[in-house]
Amino acid sequence: MIRRVLPYLSSMVAAVGTPALSARNAPELDIASVVRMQAQGSQSCEQLVSAYLRRIANYDGSSGLNAISAINPDVIEEARALDERAGPKGPLACVPILVKDNIDLAGMATTGGSIALKDSIPPDDAEIIRRLKDAGAIMIAKTNMAEWAFSPRRTISSTHGETANAYALDRVPAGSSGGTASGVAADFAIAGLGTDTGNSIRGPSARLALVGMRSTLGLVPLDGIIPLLLDHDVAGPMTRTVEDNARMLSVIADRKPGKASATDYVAELRNHPLEGARIGIVRALANPEELAPDVQRLFHQAVADLRKRGATVIDDVTIENLERHAEEGYYCPRFRADVNAYLGGLGSQAPLKDVAEAYQTNRFAPESREQFEFFLRNAREDCPDFEATKGRQEFRADVLASMARQGVTMLIYPSWATGPARRDRANEDYRGDYSQVLAPPTGLPAITVPMGFDEEGLPAGLQILGRPYSEAELYGAAFDYEQATQHRRPPSGFPPREGFPG
């Protein structure tokens, strides 16, 4: 049995005045459809963005979902500018994106979910935002998040309160990117951005029937993002389909070491089918005695589906020293130093010089107290980076050696051992957060893809972990599995129908 990893992290619009489009039932749009509409001129970007703004206004507050923290005040102007642009408009032309509120978007506050930063306007865009804009994407809104990204359990901020799960409003969407997850699931945008220190892209994605990619540590630049622990942090896409996820990563990722240019993950999607693949089950993270019955059933079916697609699935890959590595966790409490470095980059406009000021002036959500106190009490400025952390290097070597020994290129396990907890029991019922065990400490890439729904209609996720810089291979396997199973379906309370072109 793998014991708890990372105890301090885990315990721790008004409608737009454009003419309304005709209401109709329509499937969820994807990136390719939006780009095609822009190329054909069948719908203007302003019309599409306006439809999404109306949808947010109609659903987010009235339903109690509370996923959106702020609308981009310039979004209509940006959509019009794209409509007026001559020539090619980019690989993400007019794709509306939700942005987690720890990622800098020029002209809007970046709060990190903290009331202490409610008026903190960054001087420019985060690097990944710049790349998305250059590709034609439209940043439509900021999303609620767990304050300072502390909590993997739930999404509560001192700026915007609590976000619910779009599939069941009395359940958590997990944390800390729960606003992005519920917003994308409810079709408030085509795709979204999250950040992941322990589980915060993959955990919420699994809870909301989304695809979430935690790429190889260092592949995606973190400039302009409020950190939690910089030696673990990854930013990445949260989407409704594997292909959309690959399109997003193709834009925001740096090139791999030794490569002349960034990878086009979409072009490589179909180059890595499951036929002939060798995949290993990490049985320590898929122990029938620890899995909820529905999760066990869904995982068993997922394994059968992978085999039907031609994969050889090895039933039990044992990772040497896994128990010791999981106990150690290899998390160094560098939060204060890392956040203070971000604040220093804001210059004279920084609302704080030291993140401790937010605690000292009682500007935080009560749910954040334990984590805040831990990070301030144990603050260190001498934490080694990933390459200099002997335990993490040993952990990665043990994982890769185990894979080589069994001749597998990918490992699988459920993203969660149980379904989403009730919001009133988020702490008591938090367990089985398998996303935290392997990928963050080893720096290896991992993707979660919808695995189906339990008997209550709540989503579960299948997680696939690979070798360093094997994102294309992971996308290929996830795409093949997704196409064979088609598990994704929208939450019934947020039907994709109102005012959308298509």
C-alpha positions in Angstrom: 0.0 0.0 0.0 1.3 3.4 -0.9 1.0 5.8 2.0 0.1 9.4 1.7 2.6 11.4 -0.3 3.2 15.1 0.4 1.2 15.6 3.6 1.5 19.4 3.6 0.1 19.7 0.0 -2.6 17.2 0.4 -3.8 18.3 3.9 -2.9 21.4 3.2 -20.4 39.2 -17.2 -22.8 40.8 -18.6 -24.2 39.6 -22.0 -22.6 41.1 -25.1 -24.5 43.3 -27.4 -23.8 41.4 -30.6 -26.8 39.8 -32.4 -27.7 36.5 -30.9 -27.0 33.4 -32.9 -29.9 31.0 -33.4 -30.3 28.5 -30.6 -29.9 24.9 -31.6 -28.6 21.7 -30.3 -25.0 21.1 -31.3 -22.1 18.9 -30.3 -19.2 20.3 -28.3 -16.9 22.2 -30.6 -13.2 21.3 -30.9 -10.2 23.3 -32.0 -10.1 21.9 -35.6 -13.8 23.0 -36.1 -13.2 26.5 -34.9 -10.1 27.0 -37.0 -11.9 25.6 -40.0 -14.8 28.1 -39.5 -12.3 30.9 -39.3 -10.6 29.8 -42.5 -13.9 29.5 -44.3 -15.3 32.7 -43.0 -18.5 30.9 -42.0 -18.6 32.5 -38.5 -16.8 35.6 -37.2 -14.6 35.3 -34.2 -16.7 38.0 -32.5 -19.9 35.9 -32.9 -18.2 32.8 -31.5 -16.7 34.6 -28.5 -20.0 36.4 -27.8 -21.8 33.1 -27.7 -19.3 31.8 -25.1 -19.7 35.0 -23.1 -23.5 34.6 -23.1 -23.1 31.0 -22.0 -20.8 32.0 -19.1 -23.3 34.7 -18.1 -26.3 32.3 -18.3 -24.8 29.4 -16.4 -21.8 30.0 -14.2 -23.3 32.1 -11.4 -26.9 30.9 -11.6 -25.9 27.2 -11.4 -23.5 27.7 -8.5 -20.7 26.3 -10.5 -18.5 29.4 -9.9 -15.7 28.4 -12.2 -15.0 31.9 -13.8 -13.3 34.5 -11.7 -13.1 37.3 -14.2 -13.9 38.0 -17.9 -11.2 39.4 -20.1 -12.4 43.0 -20.6 -10.7 43.2 -23.9 -11.9 39.9 -25.3 -14.4 41.3 -27.8 -11.9 43.9 -29.1 -9.4 41.0 -29.5 -11.9 38.9 -31.4 -12.7 41.8 -33.7 -9.0 42.4 -34.3 -8.6 38.7 -35.3 -11.6 39.1 -37.7 -9.8 42.0 -39.4 -6.5 40.3 -39.7 -5.6 39.5 -43.3 -4.0 36.2 -44.2 -3.6 33.1 -42.1 -4.8 33.6 -38.5 -2.8 30.8 -36.8 -3.2 27.2 -35.7 -5.5 28.2 -32.9 -7.4 30.9 -34.7 -10.2 32.2 -32.4 -10.0 29.3 -30.0 -11.5 30.6 -26.7 -9.2 29.6 -23.8 -9.8 29.7 -20.0 -6.8 30.7 -18.0 -6.1 29.6 -14.4 -5.7 32.7 -12.2 -2.0 32.1 -11.4 -1.0 32.7 -15.1 -0.2 36.3 -16.1 -2.6 37.9 -18.6 -1.7 41.5 -19.3 -4.5 43.9 -18.3 -6.0 41.6 -15.8 -5.2 40.9 -12.2 -3.2 37.7 -11.5 -4.4 36.7 -8.0 -3.3 33.1 -7.5 -6.6 32.9 -5.7 -5.4 35.3 -3.0 -7.3 38.4 -1.9 -3.9 39.9 -1.2 -3.2 40.0 -5.0 -6.7 41.1 -6.1 -5.2 44.3 -7.7 -2.0 42.8 -8.9 -1.7 43.7 -12.6 1.3 42.0 -14.3 3.4 44.1 -16.8 3.0 41.6 -19.6 1.7 38.2 -20.6 3.2 34.9 -19.4 5.3 33.3 -22.1 2.7 30.6 -22.7 0.0 33.2 -23.1 2.1 35.1 -25.6 2.6 31.9 -27.6 -1.1 31.2 -27.6 -2.0 34.7 -28.7 0.6 34.5 -31.5 -1.2 31.3 -32.6 -4.5 33.2 -32.8 -6.1 31.9 -29.5 -8.4 34.2 -27.5 -8.1 34.3 -23.7 -11.7 34.7 -22.8 -11.6 34.5 -18.9 -9.7 33.7 -15.8 -10.7 30.8 -13.7 -11.0 30.2 -10.0 -8.3 28.1 -8.3 -7.3 26.8 -4.9 -5.6 29.7 -3.1 -1.9 29.7 -3.9 -2.5 26.3 -5.6 -2.2 24.7 -2.1 -5.0 22.2 -2.3 -5.3 19.0 -4.4 -8.6 18.3 -2.7 -10.9 21.2 -3.6 -10.9 24.6 -5.3 -11.5 27.4 -2.8 -10.0 30.9 -3.0 -10.2 34.0 -0.9 -10.9 35.9 -4.1 -13.8 33.9 -5.5 -15.0 31.3 -3.1 -15.6 27.6 -4.0 -15.9 26.0 -7.4 -18.2 23.0 -7.8 -18.0 19.9 -10.0 -19.9 20.4 -13.3 -21.2 16.8 -13.2 -22.5 17.1 -9.6 -22.6 20.5 -7.9 -22.4 18.9 -4.5 -19.0 17.3 -5.4 -15.5 18.7 -5.6 -13.7 19.2 -8.9 -10.4 18.5 -7.0 -7.7 21.2 -6.9 -6.1 23.4 -7.6 -7.1 23.9 -11.3 -10.8 23.1 -10.5 -12.1 26.3 -12.1 -10.5 25.5 -15.4 -11.6 21.9 -15.3 -15.3 22.7 -14.5 -15.3 25.6 -16.9 -14.0 23.5 -19.8 -16.3 20.6 -18.9 -19.3 23.0 -18.9 -18.3 24.3 -22.3 -17.4 27.9 -21.2 -14.5 27.7 -23.7 -12.9 25.2 -26.1 -9.9 24.5 -23.8 -8.1 25.7 -20.7 -4.8 26.1 -19.0 -3.9 24.7 -15.6 -0.8 24.2 -13.5 0.3 20.9 -11.8 2.7 20.7 -8.9 1.3 17.4 -7.4 -1.9 16.6 -9.3 -3.5 19.9 -10.2 -3.9 19.4 -14.0 -4.5 15.6 -14.0 -6.6 15.4 -10.8 -9.3 17.9 -11.8 -9.2 16.7 -15.4 -10.0 13.2 -14.3 -12.8 14.5 -12.1 -14.4 16.3 -15.1 -14.0 13.8 -17.9 -11.2 15.8 -19.5 -7.8 15.2 -21.0 -5.0 16.6 -18.9 -1.3 16.5 -19.7 1.5 17.0 -17.3 4.5 17.2 -19.7 8.1 16.4 -18.9 9.4 18.8 -16.3 10.9 21.8 -18.0 9.2 21.3 -21.4 6.8 24.2 -20.9 8.1 27.6 -19.8 6.9 28.9 -16.4 7.8 32.6 -17.0 4.9 34.8 -15.7 3.2 32.1 -13.6 2.8 32.3 -9.8 4.7 29.3 -8.6 4.0 26.8 -5.8 7.2 24.8 -6.0 9.2 25.7 -9.1 11.2 22.4 -9.1 7.9 20.5 -9.5 5.6 23.0 -11.3 4.3 22.3 -14.8 1.8 24.3 -16.8 -0.3 22.6 -19.4 -3.6 22.1 -21.3 -6.9 20.8 -20.1 -9.2 19.8 -22.9 -12.2 17.7 -23.9 -10.3 15.7 -26.5 -6.8 14.3 -26.9 -6.3 16.0 -30.2 -7.1 19.4 -28.7 -4.6 18.8 -26.0 -1.9 17.9 -28.5 -2.7 21.1 -30.5 -2.3 23.2 -27.4 0.9 21.6 -26.3 2.4 22.0 -29.8 2.0 25.8 -29.3 3.1 26.3 -25.7 6.0 23.7 -25.4 9.7 24.4 -25.9 11.6 22.2 -28.3 13.0 18.9 -26.8 16.7 18.8 -26.0 18.6 18.0 -29.2 15.7 19.1 -31.5 15.9 22.0 -33.9 12.2 23.0 -33.5 9.2 22.4 -31.3 7.3 19.2 -31.9 4.0 19.1 -33.8 2.2 16.6 -31.5 -0.8 16.6 -33.7 1.2 15.3 -36.7 2.5 12.5 -34.6 -0.8 11.5 -33.0 -1.5 8.6 -35.4 2.1 7.5 -35.6 1.9 5.7 -32.2 -1.1 3.5 -32.2 -1.7 0.9 -29.5 -1.2 -2.0 -31.9 2.0 -3.6 -30.7 2.6 -1.3 -27.7 3.8 -2.8 -24.4 2.1 -1.2 -21.4 2.6 -2.0 -17.7 0.1 -1.8 -14.9 1.5 -0.3 -11.7 -0.4 -2.6 -9.5 0.7 -0.7 -6.4 -1.5 2.1 -7.8 -4.3 -0.2 -9.0 -4.7 -2.5 -6.0 -8.2 -3.9 -6.0 -8.3 -3.6 -2.2 -7.8 0.1 -2.4 -10.0 1.0 -5.4 -13.6 1.9 -5.1 -15.7 -0.9 -6.8 -16.7 1.4 -9.7 -13.1 2.5 -10.3 -11.9 -1.1 -10.2 -14.6 -2.1 -12.8 -13.7 0.9 -15.1 -10.0 0.2 -14.9 -10.5 -3.5 -15.6 -12.5 -2.5 -18.7 -9.8 0.0 -19.7 -7.2 -2.7 -19.6 -9.5 -4.9 -21.7 -10.0 -2.1 -24.2 -6.2 -1.5 -24.5 -5.7 -5.2 -25.3 -8.5 -5.1 -27.9 -6.6 -2.3 -29.6 -3.6 -4.6 -29.9 -1.6 -3.5 -26.9 0.2 -6.1 -24.7 -0.6 -5.2 -21.1 1.8 -6.5 -18.5 -0.3 -7.1 -15.3 2.2 -6.0 -12.6 5.2 -3.8 -13.1 7.0 -3.6 -9.8 9.0 -0.4 -9.3 12.0 -0.9 -7.1 12.0 1.2 -3.9 8.6 2.6 -4.7 7.5 2.6 -1.0 10.5 4.5 0.1 10.4 7.0 -2.7 6.7 7.6 -2.1 7.4 8.1 1.6 10.1 10.6 0.9 8.1 12.6 -1.7 11.1 14.8 -2.4 9.2 18.0 -1.9 11.3 20.9 -0.5 9.2 23.8 1.0 10.5 26.6 -1.3 7.1 28.2 -1.8 8.0 31.5 0.0 11.3 32.0 -1.9 9.7 31.1 -5.2 6.7 33.3 -4.8 8.8 36.2 -3.6 10.9 35.9 -6.7 7.7 36.2 -8.8 6.6 39.2 -6.8 10.0 40.8 -7.3 9.5 40.5 -11.0 6.4 42.8 -10.7 8.7 45.7 -9.8 7.4 48.7 -7.9 3.8 47.7 -8.6 3.9 44.5 -6.6 1.2 44.6 -3.9 3.5 42.5 -1.6 7.2 42.2 -1.2 6.9 39.0 0.8 4.1 36.5 0.6 4.2 36.2 4.4 2.5 39.6 4.5 -0.7 38.0 3.2 -0.7 35.6 6.1 0.3 38.2 8.7 -2.6 40.5 7.6 -5.1 37.6 7.7 -5.8 37.8 3.9 -6.4 34.2 3.1 -9.2 31.7 3.1 -9.6 29.7 6.3 -9.1 26.5 4.4 -5.6 27.6 3.5 -4.3 28.2 7.0 -2.7 24.8 7.6 -0.8 24.9 4.3 0.2 28.5 4.7 1.5 28.0 8.1 3.5 24.9 7.0 5.2 26.8 4.2 6.1 29.8 6.2 7.2 27.8 9.3 9.4 25.5 7.1 10.5 28.0 4.4 13.8 27.3 2.8 15.8 29.3 0.3 18.3 26.5 -0.5 16.1 23.9 -2.1 18.0 22.1 -4.9 16.5 21.9 -8.4 15.4 18.7 -9.9 18.8 17.7 -11.4 20.5 18.3 -8.1 18.1 16.2 -6.0 19.7 12.8 -5.6 16.5 11.1 -4.4 14.5 12.3 -7.3 17.1 11.2 -9.8 17.2 7.8 -8.1 13.4 7.6 -8.2 13.3 8.3 -11.9 16.1 5.8 -12.5 14.2 3.1 -10.6 11.0 3.8 -12.7 12.8 3.7 -16.0 14.8 0.6 -15.0 11.6 -1.2 -14.0 10.1 -0.3 -17.4 13.1 -1.5 -19.2 13.2 -4.7 -17.3 9.6 -5.5 -18.3 10.1 -4.2 -21.8 7.3 -1.6 -21.5 7.2 2.0 -22.8 4.3 3.2 -20.7 2.7 2.6 -17.3 -1.0 2.9 -16.4 -3.1 3.3 -13.3 -6.3 5.0 -12.3 -5.9 8.8 -11.7 -8.0 8.4 -8.6 -8.9 5.4 -6.5 -12.4 6.8 -5.7 -15.0 9.1 -7.2 -15.2 12.8 -6.4 -15.8 13.6 -2.7 -18.8 15.5 -1.5 -17.9 19.2 -1.0 -19.0 19.0 2.7 -16.6 16.0 3.2 -13.7 17.1 0.9 -11.1 16.6 3.6 -12.5 13.4 5.2 -13.0 11.6 1.9 -9.8 12.7 0.2 -7.8 9.6 -0.7 -6.4 7.6 -3.6 -4.7 10.6 -5.3 -2.4 8.6 -7.5 -1.3 11.5 -9.7 1.1 12.6 -6.9 3.1 9.4 -6.6 5.1 9.0 -9.8 5.2 12.0 -12.2 6.0 15.0 -10.1 9.0 13.6 -8.2 10.5 11.9 -11.2 9.7 14.7 -13.7 8.2 12.2 -16.1 5.3 13.0 -18.4 1.8 11.7 -17.6 -1.6 12.2 -19.3 -5.1 11.4 -17.9 -7.9 10.5 -20.3 -11.6 9.8 -19.6 -12.1 6.2 -18.5 -15.9 6.3 -18.1 -18.4 7.1 -15.5 -19.4 5.4 -12.2 -22.9 4.4 -11.3 -23.6 7.9 -10.0 -22.6 9.4 -13.4 -19.3 10.8 -12.1 -16.2 10.6 -14.2 -13.0 8.6 -13.7 -9.7 8.9 -15.5 -7.1 6.5 -16.8 -3.5 7.8 -16.3 -0.7 6.9 -18.7 2.9 7.7 -17.7 5.9 7.6 -20.1 9.6 8.1 -20.4 11.2 11.6 -20.6 9.9 13.6 -23.6 7.6 10.8 -24.7 4.6 13.2 -25.0 4.0 12.2 -28.6 3.8 8.5 -27.6 1.5 9.2 -24.7 -0.8 11.3 -27.0 -0.9 8.4 -29.5 -1.9 5.8 -27.0 -4.5 8.1 -25.4 -5.9 9.1 -28.8 -6.2 5.5 -29.8 -7.9 4.6 -26.5 -10.2 7.6 -26.7 -11.3 6.9 -30.3 -12.1 3.3 -29.4 -14.1 4.1 -26.2 -15.6 7.5 -26.7 -16.2 8.0 -23.0 -16.4 11.8 -23.0 -19.9 13.2 -22.6 -21.0 16.7 -21.4 -22.5 17.2 -18.0 -26.2 17.1 -18.2 -26.7 20.4 -16.3 -24.7 22.3 -19.0 -25.9 21.2 -22.4 -24.0 22.5 -25.4 -26.9 24.1 -27.2 -27.3 27.9 -26.8 -26.3 30.2 -29.6 -23.4 28.2 -31.0 -22.5 28.0 -34.6 -21.8 24.7 -36.3 
